[in-house]
Amino acid sequence: MAALVGVMFMVSIATFEWSSFRIIKNIPRSDALVIVVVSVVTVAVDLAIAVFIGVIMSALVFAWEQGKKIESNKEMDASGQCTYTLKGALFFGSVQSFKDTFDVTNDPNDIVIDCASMRVYDCSGIEAIQNVYERYQKYQKNLRLINVSHECKTLIDRAAASVDIRAMSNLNWHIANDSMG
């Protein structure tokens, strides 16, 4: 039994990527945290559980980073209408940056959100749209969403959101399934 334990220790030492300690200062903190947590969980508990935890942590870090990447462009036209053109994914990770995009008190009475390059992925995104709509309603301002995909419009309609929505024609984003292959 002692020989088997010795072999296991030698295999672990030989397969561990020791150079990761040298570069740990140069990589993002989130990646460094994943490396440390997975290493500790592997030693303390089990490799399978460590891999599972590492995948979950990496997915959450990815969602957090993607949430920061919602882009917006604000334009005013001659008629006094304000148009926000948004690009990115609206989901639980990007809700706060979406809400922070709008200047409710200083915007004119007519506000349009162009969603041609934006996709709503979950209920958090729908709730964020409803929240922005209600904030504009407090100031008696009109909010419309234009160029919304049919799938996003269906999600928003199911949530009974009271936003004026105009769906973009010929824009259908479908989820891939086995019948497409």
C-alpha positions as CSV (number, residue, x, y, z in Angstrom):
1,M,0.0,0.0,0.0
2,A,2.9,2.4,0.8
3,A,4.4,1.8,-2.6
4,L,1.1,2.6,-4.3
5,V,0.8,5.8,-2.3
6,G,4.4,6.7,-3.3
7,V,3.6,6.0,-7.0
8,M,0.5,8.2,-6.8
9,F,2.5,11.1,-5.2
10,M,5.2,10.8,-7.9
11,V,2.5,10.8,-10.7
12,S,0.9,13.9,-9.1
13,I,4.2,15.7,-8.9
14,A,5.2,14.8,-12.4
15,T,1.8,15.8,-14.0
16,F,1.2,19.0,-12.1
17,E,2.0,22.1,-14.2
18,W,4.6,23.7,-11.9
19,S,5.2,26.6,-14.3
20,S,1.7,27.9,-13.5
21,F,3.2,29.3,-10.2
22,R,5.7,31.3,-12.2
23,I,3.0,33.0,-14.3
24,I,0.4,33.4,-11.7
25,K,1.2,37.1,-11.3
26,N,0.7,37.7,-15.0
27,I,-2.7,36.0,-15.5
28,P,-6.1,37.5,-14.6
29,R,-6.9,37.1,-10.9
30,S,-10.0,35.1,-11.7
31,D,-7.9,32.5,-13.6
32,A,-5.4,32.4,-10.8
33,L,-8.3,31.8,-8.3
34,V,-9.6,28.9,-10.4
35,I,-6.2,27.3,-10.6
36,V,-5.7,27.6,-6.8
37,V,-9.2,26.4,-5.9
38,V,-9.0,23.4,-8.3
39,S,-5.6,22.4,-7.0
40,V,-6.7,22.6,-3.3
41,V,-10.0,20.7,-4.0
42,T,-8.1,18.1,-5.9
43,V,-5.8,17.5,-3.0
44,A,-8.4,17.8,-0.3
45,V,-11.4,16.1,-1.9
46,D,-11.4,14.5,-5.3
47,L,-10.2,15.2,-8.9
48,A,-13.7,14.8,-10.3
49,I,-15.2,17.3,-7.9
50,A,-12.4,19.7,-8.5
51,V,-13.0,19.6,-12.3
52,F,-16.7,20.2,-11.7
53,I,-16.0,23.2,-9.4
54,G,-13.4,24.5,-11.9
55,V,-15.9,24.4,-14.8
56,I,-18.6,26.1,-12.7
57,M,-16.2,28.8,-11.6
58,S,-14.9,29.4,-15.1
59,A,-18.5,29.6,-16.5
60,L,-19.4,32.2,-13.9
61,V,-16.3,34.2,-14.6
62,F,-17.1,34.1,-18.3
63,A,-20.7,35.3,-17.7
64,W,-19.5,38.1,-15.5
65,E,-16.9,39.3,-18.1
66,Q,-19.5,39.1,-20.9
67,G,-21.9,41.1,-18.8
68,K,-19.5,44.0,-18.8
69,K,-19.5,44.1,-22.6
70,I,-22.9,45.5,-23.5
71,E,-22.2,48.5,-25.8
72,S,-24.5,51.4,-26.3
73,N,-24.6,54.4,-28.6
74,K,-26.9,57.4,-27.8
75,E,-28.1,59.6,-30.6
76,M,-30.5,62.5,-30.7
77,D,-32.4,63.4,-33.9
78,A,-33.8,66.7,-35.1
79,S,-37.3,65.8,-33.8
80,G,-36.1,65.5,-30.2
81,Q,-36.2,61.7,-30.1
82,C,-33.4,59.9,-28.3
83,T,-32.2,56.5,-29.7
84,Y,-30.1,54.1,-27.8
85,T,-28.5,51.5,-30.1
86,L,-27.4,48.5,-28.0
87,K,-25.1,45.7,-28.9
88,G,-24.5,42.6,-26.8
89,A,-26.3,40.0,-24.7
90,L,-28.8,41.0,-22.1
91,F,-28.8,38.4,-19.3
92,F,-28.2,38.2,-15.6
93,G,-24.6,39.3,-16.0
94,S,-25.2,42.4,-18.0
95,V,-28.4,43.7,-16.3
96,Q,-26.7,46.4,-14.2
97,S,-24.6,47.8,-17.1
98,F,-27.9,47.9,-19.2
99,K,-29.7,49.8,-16.5
100,D,-26.8,52.2,-16.1
101,T,-26.9,53.1,-19.8
102,F,-30.0,55.2,-19.6
103,D,-30.2,58.8,-18.4
104,V,-33.9,58.8,-17.4
105,T,-34.0,62.3,-15.9
106,N,-32.2,64.1,-18.8
107,D,-33.6,62.2,-21.8
108,P,-36.3,63.7,-23.9
109,N,-39.9,62.5,-23.9
110,D,-39.5,60.0,-26.7
111,I,-36.9,57.3,-26.2
112,V,-36.2,54.4,-28.6
113,I,-34.0,51.4,-27.9
114,D,-32.7,49.8,-31.1
115,C,-32.3,46.1,-30.3
116,A,-31.0,44.9,-33.8
117,S,-27.7,43.9,-32.3
118,M,-28.9,42.9,-28.8
119,R,-30.3,39.6,-27.7
120,V,-32.4,39.0,-24.5
121,Y,-31.4,35.6,-23.0
122,D,-33.2,35.2,-19.7
123,C,-35.8,36.6,-17.3
124,S,-33.3,38.9,-15.7
125,G,-33.0,40.7,-19.1
126,I,-36.8,41.0,-19.4
127,E,-37.0,42.3,-15.9
128,A,-34.3,44.9,-16.7
129,I,-36.3,46.1,-19.7
130,Q,-39.4,46.4,-17.5
131,N,-37.5,48.3,-14.9
132,V,-36.1,50.8,-17.4
133,Y,-39.7,51.2,-18.8
134,E,-41.1,51.9,-15.4
135,R,-38.4,54.4,-14.6
136,Y,-39.3,56.3,-17.8
137,Q,-43.0,56.1,-16.9
138,K,-42.4,57.9,-13.6
139,Y,-41.3,60.9,-15.7
140,Q,-44.2,60.4,-18.2
141,K,-41.8,59.5,-21.0
142,N,-42.4,57.1,-23.9
143,L,-40.1,54.1,-24.4
144,R,-40.2,51.9,-27.5
145,L,-38.1,48.9,-28.4
146,I,-37.5,48.5,-32.2
147,N,-35.8,45.8,-34.2
148,V,-36.4,43.1,-31.6
149,S,-36.1,39.5,-32.8
150,H,-39.2,37.4,-32.8
151,E,-37.9,35.1,-30.1
152,C,-37.1,38.1,-27.8
153,K,-40.5,39.6,-28.5
154,T,-42.1,36.3,-27.5
155,L,-40.1,36.2,-24.3
156,I,-41.1,39.8,-23.4
157,D,-44.7,39.2,-24.4
158,R,-44.9,36.1,-22.2
159,A,-43.6,38.2,-19.2
160,A,-46.5,40.6,-19.7
161,A,-44.1,43.5,-20.0
162,S,-45.9,46.7,-21.0
163,V,-43.2,48.0,-23.3
164,D,-44.1,49.1,-26.9
165,I,-42.2,46.6,-29.1
166,R,-41.7,46.5,-32.8
167,A,-40.2,43.2,-34.1
168,M,-37.7,43.2,-36.8
169,S,-38.9,41.4,-39.9
170,N,-36.8,38.5,-41.3
171,L,-34.7,38.2,-38.1
172,N,-35.0,34.8,-36.6
173,W,-32.4,33.4,-34.2
174,H,-32.9,29.8,-33.6
175,I,-31.4,27.4,-31.1
176,A,-29.4,24.7,-32.8
177,N,-30.8,21.2,-32.3
178,D,-30.3,17.7,-33.7
179,S,-32.7,18.2,-36.6
180,M,-30.5,20.9,-38.1
181,G,-27.5,18.5,-38.5
